[in-house]
Structures are given as structure tokens and as C-alpha cells.
């Protein structure tokens, strides 16, 4: 189901229907990518062959997922160049809508050489079939000579559709973007921040050197907090505090991204592999204590399960699992008529354990129903050995895992660690931003870096930065 467009987005979409070439200039978080995806999908449904380009490899992957089921071809620009050069002898290079996904081994810091760009132009000139429409997202990260390659992907450059969406912050590019796109610049329509909660939106607004006159729209209350450090030890302590606090916002830190300003891929970050113990450092409990017995008894004591029936093991033993399953099955068999009169309203297969930041365990289920779990559902849940599957580790351990790291760490819960270029065009519910080992050649460059980072957060933004006397 497509997201509804704002009034500004709908106005601009109508403009694009009447213009074949356009460059859309707007601030961060104003909905440019959403609009680009909507326009690309509209063209695809009309039967056009559509190419969608961006700079960021990870944004390209995110766009591929959003555009599944369409015929739209999505490439990061470096991917496009390599794809052209590696398949130069194939005349049908762009004809197959079922093209296997190209797996990149590069980074956001790689750029094609002038020779590679020339070769790509030669390959494109020989292709009998190209695209009816080309769209570019995050156009502020494109070079002028890249645009020539993008336009060459059109079967008919004059009558084809060519749209560029770019951030109008002038400090994000070493060239004048409005001058680069002057011939096709659309009227400035997108002004509102459609992503960030009110306090974050206000901060992003202030970091723009030439912000729109409109005030940023409020997306509800958000969390904005800052820590400063004078030593590496303080930095580590603040990072731990930030992640433990963010656990309340996003259980398991599933919607949290740690974003660093280091000018290096995240796999070479000083924080790659950094481990945070949670939640017991905050709760003051003995490390390794899961207290699963208390949770089981809280749900099953009303049926007669006694504390002495369970071991004192930090995690359930096979005998514990068997006792709970046997008890639940026996109770169901002995009280079948009484249980049948109680209304069951939850699919027990969707129940899962949740541990809060203080070590407390409770049962949650998909759908958000907050009514008390009825007896039939509880007994069915505990009547299967699967009741232990979603129990967290006895000691939760979060590992800052670089976005390039595909490995699965059995004893750690991964928290995404990303450098700013790798997160361009993407977003997260919460961002913990770490300003470390970063040198800005000017105050404007520093503000541009902060603008890029802060605008990625939807509802939570925690900032860890060096104290002024460093």
C-alpha cells in the first residue's frame, strides 16, 4: 500500500506529469525519495522502461526492496558503470526485467575513473535498447560528468523523462547544484520536514545555511539528548549509556543506528565490534541472571505450577522445558470444558518474550493487543517447547556491527554501525551520532556533516561529541 503524499508532494507530482525533464531541489527529510519512488512506479505502470540511480550502495539496495514487483532497474552509479563494462558484449544488457541482483564489493568512497566513464558511454552508444525514463535520487552526490552517462541511458534524450532529486543545502557539494541543474530546475515546492520529530526537525532546520521560510512540520514528540566527552573512556561510557537508554525506545535496538563521522568505511571504524552489555549493568543485577523462572511463574502459578518444579539454572534446562510443556498439556486435558468457555483472541504462535532495560520479562505478541492473555492462549503457548525460543540471552550483549559485516554472531545482538556516506538517503527510528576522529576544514563543512547525520533520525537523536576544550 503506497504512502499518502503530502499536499506539497502531490503538487510536485502533478508538475512532473507535465514536464519531461526536471530537477527537484529540497531540504533533507522533505520526502524527495518517497516522491521519486512514486514517480518511478507511476512510469513503470504506464509501460515505460525505468532506470533509478543513486550514489549510495545501501540506498540502492533499500530501493530495490521497495520496488520489488516492478520492472524498474535500480543501480548505485558505481554499480551501473561496472555492470556496463562487465557486460559490454551483451546487446540485451537492459532488456531482462529479471536481472540477477548485482552484488557490490565496493564502498561509498569508490568513484569511476574518467577512462571507465568513457568506456561506459561507448557501451551505451552501441546498445539497441535503453530506457524511457531515468530518475536520480540524492543528486547532490553526483558529478557533472556522471550526468552525461545517466542521460546517455535514455533511448531518446529529448523525449525521454529525466528527473533529478537533490538536497538544496549548498554546503553539500563543491559545485553549484542549482547552476548544474539550471536548465531543468523545478519550482521550489518541498519545504516541510516529513521525517523527523519536532525537536530534531528544528535542529536540522537551523543547520541549513539557507532554510525555507516555512517552519519544519512537527512529527510528534521526539527524543533529543547530547553527551560530551574529554577522554576515550568517557566516550565509551556515554555510548553505553546512550544505547541502554535507547533500549526503552527500541527493544533489542532493532530500529537504532549508530552513525559515526569517521571518514572511513564503518568496517574500519574505531567502534567496529564494540560490545555493550545490557541490561544488567543498568539494573544492578548479577550478570547472566535472566530470571526466567519469575516470568513463567507469573503466568502459570494461577494454574498450579510451583516454584519448586523449576530449576535455578540461568537458562531453562531440557528438563525445565519438559516440565512446563507437560504441566500445560495436563492442565488443558483436565480442564477442557472450562477452557472451552473462555474466548481465545490471540494466535499463540505470535507470542514472544520481551526483556526491558531493567531485566524484566513479559510476553508480547504481534498486533499490539494489550488485553490480558486468556488462559487458553497461555496454556497453548507453554504447551509447546517453542516457549523458550524467543527468550533473550542470559546476558544481553550488543555488538556494534558494521553495515558491511554479513557474519552472524551467535552470542551478540547486532546494532547497525554506519559511516555517514553509507547512510546517505536512508533513515532510522533512532540515531546515536558519534563525532569522533573527524576533522573539518571549515565551520561550514562541520555544519554540513551534522546536517547530513541529524536528518537521518525519525524520533530519537542522541549526540556524543567532544567537549570544547579538546
C-alpha positions as CSV (number, residue, x, y, z in Angstrom):
1,X,0.0,0.0,0.0
2,X,1.7,3.3,-1.1
3,X,2.0,6.0,1.5
4,X,-0.2,9.0,1.0
5,X,1.5,12.1,-0.3
6,X,1.6,15.4,1.4
7,X,0.0,18.4,-0.3
8,X,3.4,19.6,-1.4
9,X,4.4,16.2,-2.8
10,X,1.1,15.9,-4.7
11,X,1.6,19.3,-6.2
12,X,5.1,18.4,-7.4
13,X,4.0,15.1,-8.8
14,X,1.4,16.9,-10.9
15,X,4.2,19.2,-12.1
16,X,6.3,16.3,-13.2
17,X,3.5,14.8,-15.3
18,X,3.7,17.9,-17.5
19,X,7.5,18.2,-17.6
20,X,9.8,15.6,-19.2
21,X,13.0,17.0,-17.6
22,X,13.1,18.4,-14.1
23,X,15.5,18.8,-11.1
24,X,13.8,18.9,-7.8
25,X,15.6,20.9,-5.1
26,X,14.5,20.5,-1.5
27,X,16.0,20.1,2.1
28,X,16.7,16.9,3.8
29,X,13.7,14.8,5.1
30,X,11.2,16.6,2.9
31,X,10.1,13.4,1.1
32,X,12.2,13.5,-2.1
33,X,12.9,9.8,-2.1
34,X,9.3,9.0,-1.5
35,X,8.3,11.2,-4.4
36,X,11.0,9.7,-6.6
37,X,9.8,6.2,-5.9
38,X,6.2,7.2,-6.5
39,X,7.1,8.8,-9.9
40,X,9.2,5.8,-10.9
41,X,6.4,3.4,-10.1
42,X,3.9,5.6,-12.0
43,X,6.0,5.5,-15.1
44,X,6.6,1.7,-14.7
45,X,2.8,1.1,-14.5
46,X,2.4,3.1,-17.7
47,X,4.7,0.7,-19.5
48,X,7.9,2.8,-19.5
49,X,11.3,1.2,-19.1
50,X,12.7,3.0,-16.0
51,X,16.2,3.3,-14.6
52,X,16.6,4.5,-11.0
53,X,20.1,5.8,-9.9
54,X,21.7,7.0,-6.7
55,X,25.2,7.2,-5.2
56,X,24.9,5.1,-2.1
57,X,25.2,1.3,-2.5
58,X,23.0,0.7,0.6
59,X,20.3,3.1,-0.6
60,X,20.3,1.3,-3.9
61,X,19.6,-2.0,-2.0
62,X,16.9,-0.3,0.0
63,X,15.3,1.0,-3.2
64,X,15.4,-2.5,-4.8
65,X,13.4,-3.9,-1.9
66,X,10.9,-1.0,-2.0
67,X,10.5,-1.5,-5.8
68,X,10.1,-5.3,-5.8
69,X,7.5,-6.5,-8.2
70,X,8.1,-3.7,-10.7
71,X,10.3,-3.7,-13.8
72,X,12.4,-0.7,-12.5
73,X,16.1,-1.2,-12.7
74,X,18.0,0.2,-9.6
75,X,21.7,0.9,-9.5
76,X,24.1,2.8,-7.4
77,X,26.1,4.8,-10.0
78,X,29.4,2.8,-9.4
79,X,27.3,-0.4,-9.9
80,X,25.9,0.9,-13.2
81,X,29.4,1.6,-14.6
82,X,30.8,-1.8,-13.6
83,X,27.7,-3.6,-14.9
84,X,28.1,-1.8,-18.3
85,X,31.8,-2.7,-18.5
86,X,31.4,-6.3,-17.4
87,X,28.5,-6.9,-19.9
88,X,29.8,-4.8,-22.8
89,X,29.3,-7.5,-25.3
90,X,25.6,-8.2,-24.4
91,X,23.2,-6.3,-26.7
92,X,20.3,-7.2,-24.3
93,X,22.0,-5.8,-21.2
94,X,19.0,-3.9,-20.0
95,X,16.2,-5.9,-21.6
96,X,15.7,-8.5,-18.9
97,X,13.4,-7.4,-16.1
98,X,14.5,-10.4,-14.1
99,X,18.2,-9.2,-14.0
100,X,20.0,-11.0,-11.2
101,X,20.9,-8.7,-8.4
102,X,24.5,-7.4,-8.8
103,X,26.4,-7.8,-5.5
104,X,28.8,-4.9,-5.0
105,X,32.2,-5.3,-3.3
106,X,32.9,-1.6,-3.3
107,X,32.3,1.3,-0.8
108,X,30.7,4.7,-0.9
109,X,34.2,6.1,-1.3
110,X,34.8,4.5,-4.7
111,X,34.3,6.6,-7.9
112,X,34.7,5.5,-11.5
113,X,37.7,6.8,-13.3
114,X,37.4,9.1,-16.4
115,X,38.5,6.1,-18.6
116,X,35.7,4.0,-17.1
117,X,33.2,6.7,-17.8
118,X,34.3,7.0,-21.4
119,X,34.1,3.2,-21.8
120,X,30.6,3.2,-20.3
121,X,29.5,5.9,-22.8
122,X,30.8,3.8,-25.7
123,X,28.9,0.8,-24.5
124,X,25.7,2.8,-24.1
125,X,26.0,4.2,-27.6
126,X,26.1,0.7,-29.1
127,X,23.0,-0.6,-27.2
128,X,19.9,-1.0,-29.4
129,X,17.6,-0.6,-26.4
130,X,17.9,1.7,-23.4
131,X,15.4,3.4,-21.1
132,X,12.4,5.6,-21.5
133,X,13.0,7.3,-18.1
134,X,15.9,7.9,-15.8
135,X,15.5,9.1,-12.2
136,X,18.3,10.2,-9.9
137,X,18.0,10.3,-6.1
138,X,20.5,12.2,-3.9
139,X,21.6,14.2,-6.9
140,X,23.8,16.4,-4.8
141,X,26.3,13.5,-4.6
142,X,26.6,13.3,-8.5
143,X,29.4,14.8,-10.5
144,X,28.6,16.7,-13.7
145,X,30.3,14.1,-15.9
146,X,28.2,11.4,-14.2
147,X,25.1,13.2,-15.5
148,X,26.3,12.7,-19.1
149,X,26.3,8.9,-18.6
150,X,22.9,9.0,-16.9
151,X,21.4,10.9,-19.8
152,X,23.0,8.5,-22.3
153,X,21.0,5.7,-20.7
154,X,17.9,7.3,-22.3
155,X,16.8,5.8,-25.7
156,X,15.7,9.4,-26.7
157,X,17.3,12.1,-24.6
158,X,15.0,14.8,-25.9
159,X,11.6,13.0,-25.5
160,X,12.6,10.7,-22.6
161,X,11.9,11.6,-19.0
162,X,14.9,12.7,-16.8
163,X,14.3,13.6,-13.2
164,X,16.9,14.5,-10.5
165,X,16.1,14.9,-6.8
166,X,18.7,16.7,-4.8
167,X,19.3,18.4,-1.4
168,X,19.4,22.1,-1.8
169,X,21.9,22.7,1.0
170,X,24.7,24.4,-0.9
171,X,27.4,23.2,1.5
172,X,26.9,19.6,0.5
173,X,28.6,19.9,-2.9
174,X,31.8,21.6,-4.2
175,X,29.8,22.8,-7.2
176,X,26.8,25.0,-7.5
177,X,24.0,22.4,-7.8
178,X,21.4,25.0,-8.9
179,X,23.7,26.1,-11.6
180,X,24.4,22.5,-12.6
181,X,20.7,21.8,-13.0
182,X,19.7,25.3,-14.0
183,X,18.1,24.3,-17.3
184,X,15.6,21.8,-15.7
185,X,15.2,23.3,-12.2
186,X,11.7,22.8,-10.9
187,X,9.9,25.5,-8.7
188,X,10.9,25.0,-5.0
189,X,7.8,23.3,-3.6
190,X,9.0,20.8,-0.9
191,X,9.8,22.7,2.3
192,X,8.4,20.7,5.2
193,X,10.3,18.1,7.2
194,X,8.2,14.9,6.8
195,X,10.6,12.6,8.6
196,X,11.8,14.0,11.9
197,X,10.1,14.6,15.2
198,X,9.7,18.2,16.2
199,X,12.9,18.8,18.2
200,X,15.0,17.0,15.6
201,X,13.4,18.8,12.7
202,X,14.0,22.2,14.4
203,X,17.7,21.3,14.8
204,X,18.1,20.2,11.2
205,X,16.3,23.4,10.1
206,X,18.8,25.5,12.0
207,X,21.8,23.7,10.4
208,X,20.7,24.6,6.8
209,X,22.5,27.7,5.7
210,X,19.5,28.9,3.6
211,X,16.5,27.2,5.1
212,X,13.0,27.5,3.7
213,X,10.9,30.2,5.3
214,X,8.3,27.7,6.4
215,X,8.9,26.2,9.8
216,X,9.5,22.5,9.9
217,X,6.4,20.4,10.4
218,X,6.0,18.7,13.7
219,X,6.0,14.9,13.6
220,X,5.1,14.5,17.2
221,X,7.4,14.4,20.3
222,X,10.9,13.1,19.9
223,X,14.0,12.4,22.0
224,X,17.0,14.7,21.6
225,X,19.9,14.4,24.0
226,X,23.6,15.2,23.9
227,X,26.7,14.0,25.8
228,X,30.2,15.4,25.6
229,X,33.5,13.6,26.3
230,X,37.0,14.6,27.1
231,X,38.6,11.1,27.0
232,X,38.1,7.8,25.2
233,X,36.9,6.2,28.4
234,X,34.2,8.9,28.8
235,X,33.2,8.4,25.1
236,X,32.7,4.6,25.7
237,X,30.7,5.3,28.9
238,X,28.4,7.7,27.0
239,X,28.0,5.3,24.1
240,X,27.0,2.6,26.6
241,X,24.5,5.0,28.4
242,X,23.0,6.1,25.0
243,X,22.4,2.5,23.9
244,X,21.0,1.4,27.2
245,X,18.6,4.4,27.2
246,X,17.7,3.7,23.6
247,X,16.6,0.2,24.6
248,X,13.5,1.7,26.1
249,X,12.7,3.3,22.7
250,X,13.5,0.3,20.6
251,X,13.6,-3.1,22.3
252,X,16.7,-5.0,21.1
253,X,17.9,-1.8,19.4
254,X,16.3,-3.1,16.2
255,X,15.5,0.4,14.9
256,X,18.7,2.1,16.2
257,X,21.6,3.1,14.0
258,X,25.0,4.2,15.4
259,X,26.2,6.8,12.9
260,X,29.9,7.9,13.0
261,X,31.6,10.9,11.4
262,X,34.8,9.0,10.8
263,X,36.0,9.5,7.2
264,X,36.4,5.8,6.6
265,X,34.1,2.8,5.9
266,X,32.4,1.5,9.0
267,X,34.3,-1.8,8.9
268,X,37.5,0.2,9.7
269,X,35.7,2.3,12.4
270,X,37.3,2.5,15.9
271,X,33.9,1.3,17.1
272,X,33.6,-1.8,14.8
273,X,33.0,-4.8,17.1
274,X,32.5,-2.7,20.2
275,X,30.4,-4.7,22.7
276,X,27.8,-3.3,25.1
277,X,26.4,-5.4,28.0
278,X,22.7,-4.8,28.6
279,X,20.6,-4.5,30.6
280,X,22.2,-5.8,33.8
281,X,24.8,-3.0,34.1
282,X,21.9,-0.7,34.5
283,X,19.7,-2.9,36.6
284,X,22.5,-3.8,39.0
285,X,21.7,-7.5,38.8
286,X,24.2,-10.2,38.7
287,X,25.5,-10.6,35.1
288,X,23.9,-13.6,33.5
289,X,20.7,-13.6,35.5
290,X,17.7,-13.9,33.2
291,X,15.1,-14.5,35.9
292,X,13.0,-16.6,33.5
293,X,11.6,-18.6,36.5
294,X,9.8,-15.5,37.8
295,X,8.2,-14.8,34.4
296,X,7.0,-18.4,34.0
297,X,5.5,-18.4,37.5
298,X,3.8,-15.1,37.0
299,X,1.9,-16.6,34.0
300,X,1.4,-20.2,35.2
301,X,1.2,-20.0,39.0
302,X,-2.6,-19.4,38.8
303,X,-2.8,-22.9,37.2
304,X,-0.8,-24.6,39.9
305,X,2.8,-24.6,38.7
306,X,5.1,-24.3,41.8
307,X,8.5,-22.7,42.0
308,X,10.0,-26.0,43.2
309,X,9.1,-27.5,39.8
310,X,11.7,-25.3,38.1
311,X,15.5,-25.4,38.4
312,X,17.7,-22.5,39.4
313,X,19.6,-22.6,36.1
314,X,20.3,-19.3,34.5
315,X,18.5,-20.6,31.4
316,X,15.8,-23.3,31.1
317,X,17.2,-26.8,31.0
318,X,15.7,-29.5,28.8
319,X,14.0,-30.9,32.0
320,X,12.6,-27.4,32.7
321,X,11.1,-27.2,29.2
322,X,9.7,-30.7,29.5
323,X,8.1,-29.9,32.9
324,X,6.4,-26.7,31.7
325,X,5.1,-28.4,28.5
326,X,3.8,-31.5,30.4
327,X,2.2,-29.3,33.1
328,X,0.4,-27.1,30.5
329,X,-0.8,-30.1,28.4
330,X,-2.1,-31.9,31.5
331,X,-4.0,-28.8,32.7
332,X,-5.6,-28.4,29.3
333,X,-6.6,-32.0,29.2
334,X,-8.1,-31.8,32.7
335,X,-10.0,-28.6,32.2
336,X,-11.1,-28.9,28.6
337,X,-14.7,-27.9,29.2
338,X,-13.8,-24.8,31.4
339,X,-11.2,-23.6,28.9
340,X,-13.6,-24.0,26.0
341,X,-15.9,-21.4,27.6
342,X,-13.1,-18.8,27.6
343,X,-12.6,-16.7,24.5
344,X,-9.3,-17.1,22.8
345,X,-8.3,-14.0,20.8
346,X,-4.6,-14.3,20.2
347,X,-2.6,-16.6,17.9
348,X,-0.2,-18.2,20.4
349,X,2.4,-18.7,17.7
350,X,2.9,-14.9,17.6
351,X,3.7,-14.6,21.3
352,X,7.3,-13.8,22.2
353,X,9.3,-12.8,25.2
354,X,10.4,-9.1,25.7
355,X,13.1,-8.0,28.2
356,X,13.1,-4.4,29.2
357,X,16.1,-2.4,30.2
358,X,15.8,-3.5,33.8
359,X,15.8,-7.2,33.1
360,X,12.0,-7.7,33.4
361,X,10.5,-10.4,31.1
362,X,7.0,-10.2,29.7
363,X,5.0,-11.8,26.9
364,X,4.2,-9.7,23.8
365,X,2.5,-10.6,20.6
366,X,2.2,-9.2,17.1
367,X,-0.7,-6.9,16.6
368,X,-0.3,-4.8,19.7
369,X,-3.4,-6.1,21.6
370,X,-2.9,-5.1,25.3
371,X,-5.7,-7.1,26.9
372,X,-4.8,-9.7,29.4
373,X,-3.8,-13.0,27.8
374,X,-6.7,-15.6,28.4
375,X,-5.9,-19.0,29.8
376,X,-6.3,-21.0,26.6
377,X,-3.7,-18.8,24.8
378,X,-1.2,-19.0,27.7
379,X,-1.6,-22.8,28.1
380,X,-1.3,-23.3,24.3
381,X,1.9,-21.2,24.3
382,X,3.5,-23.0,27.2
383,X,2.3,-26.4,25.9
384,X,4.8,-26.3,23.1
385,X,8.6,-26.5,23.5
386,X,8.7,-23.3,21.5
387,X,8.1,-21.2,24.6
388,X,11.8,-20.9,25.1
389,X,12.7,-19.9,21.6
390,X,12.3,-16.1,22.0
391,X,13.9,-15.9,25.5
392,X,16.8,-13.5,25.3
393,X,20.3,-14.5,26.2
394,X,21.0,-14.7,29.9
395,X,23.2,-11.6,29.5
396,X,22.2,-9.4,26.6
397,X,25.3,-8.3,24.6
398,X,25.1,-5.8,21.9
399,X,27.8,-5.7,19.2
400,X,28.3,-2.6,17.0
401,X,28.3,-4.4,13.7
402,X,29.4,-2.6,10.5
403,X,26.9,-2.5,7.8
404,X,29.4,-4.3,5.5
405,X,29.7,-7.2,8.0
406,X,27.4,-10.1,6.9
407,X,28.5,-12.5,9.6
408,X,26.1,-13.8,12.3
409,X,27.5,-13.5,15.8
410,X,25.7,-16.2,17.9
411,X,26.3,-14.5,21.3
412,X,25.8,-10.9,20.4
413,X,22.7,-8.9,19.2
414,X,23.9,-6.8,16.3
415,X,23.4,-3.0,16.3
416,X,24.0,-1.3,12.9
417,X,27.2,0.8,12.7
418,X,27.3,3.0,9.7
419,X,29.5,5.9,8.4
420,X,27.7,9.0,7.1
421,X,28.3,8.4,3.3
422,X,26.9,4.8,3.6
423,X,23.7,6.1,5.3
424,X,23.0,8.9,2.8
425,X,19.4,8.8,1.7
426,X,18.4,6.3,4.4
427,X,16.8,6.7,7.8
428,X,16.3,5.1,11.2
429,X,13.8,5.4,14.0
430,X,16.7,6.4,16.3
431,X,20.3,7.6,15.6
432,X,23.1,7.6,18.0
433,X,25.6,10.0,16.4
434,X,29.3,9.8,17.4
435,X,31.6,12.7,16.5
436,X,35.0,11.1,16.7
437,X,38.3,11.4,14.8
438,X,36.8,13.9,12.5
439,X,38.5,17.0,11.1
440,X,36.5,19.7,9.3
441,X,38.4,22.1,7.1
442,X,35.8,24.8,7.9
443,X,32.9,25.6,10.1
444,X,30.6,25.2,7.1
445,X,31.9,21.7,6.4
446,X,31.2,20.7,10.1
447,X,27.7,22.1,9.9
448,X,27.1,20.1,6.6
449,X,28.3,16.9,8.3
450,X,26.0,17.4,11.2
451,X,23.1,18.3,8.8
452,X,23.6,15.0,6.9
453,X,23.8,13.0,10.1
454,X,21.0,14.5,12.2
455,X,18.4,14.5,9.3
456,X,18.5,10.7,9.2
457,X,16.7,10.3,12.5
458,X,12.9,10.0,12.8
459,X,12.1,10.0,16.5
460,X,15.3,9.7,18.6
461,X,18.6,11.5,18.2
462,X,21.4,11.1,20.7
463,X,24.6,13.1,20.1
464,X,28.0,12.2,21.5
465,X,30.6,14.9,20.7
466,X,34.0,16.1,22.1
467,X,34.0,18.8,24.7
468,X,35.1,22.3,23.5
469,X,38.4,22.1,25.3
470,X,39.6,19.1,23.4
